[in-house]
Amino acid sequence: MHYRIMASEETRPLLGSAVRINDPPQSPSDSQEYLDKLQNRKLYLATFAAVLGPLSFGYVLGYSSPAIPNLKKIEDLDLRLDSNEASWFGSVVTLGAALGGILGGCIVDRIGRKLSLMLCAVPFIFGFTVIISAKYKSMLYIGRILTGIASGVTSLVVPVYISETSHPAVRGTLGSCVQLMVVTGIMGSYVAGLGLDWRWLAVVGCFPPFFMAVFMCFMPETPRFLLAQKKQLEAITALQFLRGPLVDHELECRQIEANFSEQENRLRWADFKNPAIYKPFVIGVLLMLFQQFSGINAIMFYAETIFEDAGFKNSSIASVIVGAIQVAFTAGAALIMDKAGRKILLIISGAIMTVSSAVFGAYFKIVEVQNNSSLTDTGHSTMHTPVLQNTENHLAWLALVCTSVFIAGFAIGWGPIPWLVMSEIFPVKARGVASGACVLTNWLSAFLVTKEFHDLMVFLGSYGTFWFFASSCALSILFTCLCIPETKGKTLEQIEAHFRGVQEFIS
């Protein structure tokens, strides 16, 4: 028998977690007997097929780094890029991804998670094909926009697919694999760039989405989407594939259906007055804003220069080192995600980034003072120059440490967790639209930070810019403590109940 106790709206904070959800001890996903009977092998297989999508869009993000030096030196004037054109070649993918977020939000609830993911392979492969056959600069941009659109759809659909097919015991680990495969794709493009030119790099980029489409043909649709479409038999078949034959699939279906029965199927504008909708929506959007305004793109922008100052003269090797740091710490976060929890990792991550950004700002301030002192006699100023000129940089080790620590800190928390939490907190009927809004926010913020970073450096100075990022990271800690509920070990239905202000008990 179920008993529900409604918390008072007047005493419940806007985004706080005053209302706790008691895990129902008889819930199959919480029962030790249930967990003992689970067979996760095919769930892991489905996750692997899905995360080939994030591997693809990680490769898309990293592709510009090794490709741009080639395109700047190419003999064909119709393809040679100047500095401004190269900047657009690198950043236009984020605009395409923003469009992909809108598109993904429209289709994921209509045609399903599986088919949406399979269709992503088309713009991935077609976009890289356009780049391979490019004869004009416009074809390069078109190819980047197409791969960007595919990346935007993928960044929305894959977290949702994994969260809806996983059970609470492994959802955090499997959900973190999204960011792990993104950074693996970035590093893969850096490694491939050591030996391949820009056309062959694009050829390599066609393989991950191709295999994703092939493997997904043999994977099931998510049970929650099937039940939302009133396809109970197909949902039970999907659960048999994902959980193995030994567990009670019908009981899990009944739990999911019980949650659906309390909701209308279609999302309406009036629903955004409901705290079960607007609270997770605000949290999701702010998570994406804090992720991008942490300064990760600024750090990555200076990474090669910083490594060179520290004695790494080969900038390509420096890029591989940065990628390796991301992969190693993102993998570590994935392993402990379901043990440590989301909130504590976000807090630790935010604290590490705050300190490293603040020290980074101090580094740039010291560099500026040294450069101004050395150039006083000539009347020149380096007020907005982020690195040392021709003077010997005795503090290069500090910049190197700050870069490595910041990237590691981002990788354990604010890299993977916003995508994971986004896939967990929205009700089924709002999951497509709300996730699309979050993806749109993320990619537009990424574009804004990337394109306006130079102006910010001029306005605030190098040190001021990084102190601004440190302040943003500090605010993210406060936001995490006050607003983000812990979702570790909770079913998606329990998380929805939390935002509805419901405590559930089963006796």
Helices and strands as residue ranges (DSSP letters): E 2-6, G 9-11, H 32-37, H 41-73, H 83-107, H 113-132, H 137-165, H 168-193, H 198-205, H 207-216, H 223-228, H 232-243, H 249-260, G 269-273, H 275-292, H 296-309, H 315-340, H 342-374, G 376-378, H 396-412, H 417-425, H 428-483, H 492-500, E 502-506
